[in-house]
């Protein structure tokens, strides 16, 4: 596991060197909250972390209650956060709300994913109360304290685990949140990998010529259904076949197109 911390204006101007000296390899800095608040230390926190070779993340504390407000807040966050080019971006979802908030969270995450790979921060209770499985297209930063391993639903794994909000590092004011990052997520952002926006899955090799034609039209890669692959985080996952065949594919499928209809689909979407 890779050690890291998240910081905000509540910590003042943080000496990032102290974090690096204590073995921290990533820093997640607050950038914005709602549609008006800007963390005055964001730019310096990210700049200083990058200068020391640390992985950087930027997060937004959401206040939205619906899709329209989510998009408004996402655009605000992008204006502030994008300039520092963080390695990944985060929606901090812990505001007071009611009902299922998945669509609003997805609207926010879809919008900010144009900056960098997007992640959602949440705790187990919020996951159970306000989210459904559609949200798992984005990696999870789970907040779960006082246990040896985090407990959560929907996702099969986490990208980051915030294991305490009472961390203390000599030279840094107040408590800091301490985290572990999964090695696969760390490696992906460290290499600057960005998941593709779309991918086509096919089952029947006889459909390959039609699939290649669709791939050229959509401008995305293809993969056989027999090949293990992590489709989480990909916005558009196209399966080849009738709707009834959807059950034979990954749960991340967003669209089914029969091979016999690919030419018609291309003609209609030119």
N, C-alpha and C positions, 0 to 999 in steps of 0.2 A: 504494500500500500504506500501511496505517496502522500506525504504530509503537506498541508496547506492551511491557510486561514482566510476568512473574509472580514473585511474592514469597512468602516463608514466614517462619517463625520463625528460620530460618537467617540471614536478613538483618537480624534485630533489628527495632526500630521504625523503619520507613522514612519518610523525609521525602518525602511524595508530591509536594510542590511542586517538588522537584528533578527528578522524573520529568516533570512537566508542562513545566518550564522547558527540558528537553532534547527536547521534541517528542513525548513519549509521550501517546497519547490514550486508552489503556485500561490497566487494571491487573487482573490475575487473582491473587487472594489464596488461599492455602491455608486451608481451614477445619478439616478433619478428616483422620484417617488410621485405617484399621481400624475398630474399634467402640468405641474408648475415647479416642484421642488428639484433643485440641482445640488448635488453634494459638492461643496466647494473644494474638497480634497481629491475628487475623482481623478482629474487630469494628472496631478502630481503623483498620486498613488500608482497609477498605471505606468506613467513614464519611468518612475524610479524602479518599479518591478521589472519592466522590460530591460532597463539598463543593466540590471543584475542577472539577466538571463532567465528570469522566472516566467512560467506560464501565467497568463493573465486572463481574468474573466471580469465582465462588467454586469452588474445586476440592477434591475428595476423593481422597486416595491410597488406592487399594483394596488390601486384603489378602485378599479372599474367593477361594475356590476352587470355589464352587458357587452355585446359584441361591438357596438358603435364606440363606446367609451374605451374598450380595450384597444381598438385600432388607433384612437386618438392618443392614448398613452404610449402606444408602441411608436408612433411617429415622433412623439416628443423625445422618447428615449433614444431613438436612432439619431436625432439631431445632436444630442449631447454626447452619446457614447461612441459613435462611429469614428470620429476623428482620431482617437487614440488606437484604433485597430486592435481591440482585444482579441484574444485567441478564441474565446467563446462568450456567449451572452446568456443571461439568465432572467427568467420571470420569477420573482419572489412572490409566491402565491400564499398569503396567509391573512388576507384582509377579511373583515366581517362580511359575510354573504349568506345567501340561502339558496337551496336548490342546486341543480347541476350546473356547474360553471365551465364544463368542458369546452363548449363551442367558443365562449369568450376567451378562454385561455389559449385555445388553438389559433384564434384570430390574432392574438398578440404574438404568439410564438412564430406563426407563419410570416408575420410582418418583419420581425426582428431577425429572422434567419437569413435575410439578405446581407446582414453585416458579417455574421460568423455562425458557426454551429450553435444552435439554441438548446437550452436546458430549462427544465422547470424545477423550482425549489418548492418543497411541500413537506408537511408532516403526515404521519399515518392517519390521523383523524380526518384531516382535510381530504385526503385521497378517498377514504371511505364515504365521506359525506357529500363531496362536491364534484367528483371526477368519475368518468367512465373509461373504458378500455381504449377509446379513440386517442386519448392523450398520450398513450405509450409510443406514438410515433416519435416522440422526443425523449431524450434521456432524462433520468431522474436524479436530482440532488435531494436526498432524504435527510430530514432533521429528526433524529431519534436519539435520546440521551439516556445515559445510565444503564446501558446494556452492552453485551459483548458483540452483538451483531444486530443490525437494524431489522425491524419487522415492518413489512409493508405489503400491500396488495397491488394488483394490476400488472406491475412490472415483474420480470423474472430476475432482474439484477439492477444495481444502482451504478451511476457514474461517479457520484460523490456522496459521501456520508458525513454530515455534520454531527459529530458525536458529543459535543459539549458547547454550551454558550457561556461557560465560566472559565475559559482558559486564561492563563496569565503568563505574560512574557515580560521579563525585566526590561524596563525602558519604554514600554508601551502603556499608555494610560487606560485604565478601566479593563473590563473583561474583553476578551476576544473569542470569537467562535473558531473552534478547531475542527479540522476536517481531514478525511482520508479520501483520496481519489483512486478509483480503480485503474489498474495499469493499462487496460485496453483503451479506456477513454483518454488517459494521459498521453499514451503513445499516438493516438489519432490526432489530438490537437497539437502535440509537439511537432509532428511531421507536417502539420498544416493541412491535414486531409479534410476534405469537405465531402460529405455524402452527396451522391447524385440526387437531383430533384425528381427524376423519373426513371423507371426501369420496366422492362417487359419480361414476363415469365411465360414460357411455353412448355407444354408437356409432350406433344407429338412431333417427332423429328420431321415428319412429312410437311409440317406447317412452316419449316424454317425459311423458305424463300419469301413467303408472305410476311413472316415476322421481321426479316431483314428489311423489307420494304417499309414496314411500319416504323422500325427503328430509325431509318433514315429520315422519315417524315417527322417523327416526334423529337429526333435528335437525342436519343438516349440509348444506353446499353441494353443487352438482352441476357437472359440467363435461363438455363434449363431448370425446371421444377425439381429435378432430382439432385441439384447441387445445394448443399446447405449454405444459407446466406442470412445475414441480419438485415431485415428490411425496415427496422425501426428507424424513424427519422427521415425516411424517403416520402416525399409528399404525394407522389403519384405512382402507384404500383398497378400495372396493367396486366391482366391475365388473358391468355388466348383461349377462347372457347365460349360456349353459351353461359348465361347466368347460372344455370343449373349446375355447371361445372365448378362454380366458385368454391364450393366446399372442399375441393381437392387441392386448393392452393393455400397459401399463407393467409392468416387473418388480416394482414395488412393490405390486401387487395382493395383498390379503390374503383376499379373499372374492369369490366369483361368485354372483350371484342371477339366474336367468332372469326376464325381464320377466313372463312368464305366472305366475310363482310369487310375485310380490311381495305380493299380497293375503294368500296363505297365510303368508308370512314375517311380515308385520305382525301377523296374528292370533296367531301362535305366540309372538311376542316382546313383546307388550303387557305 
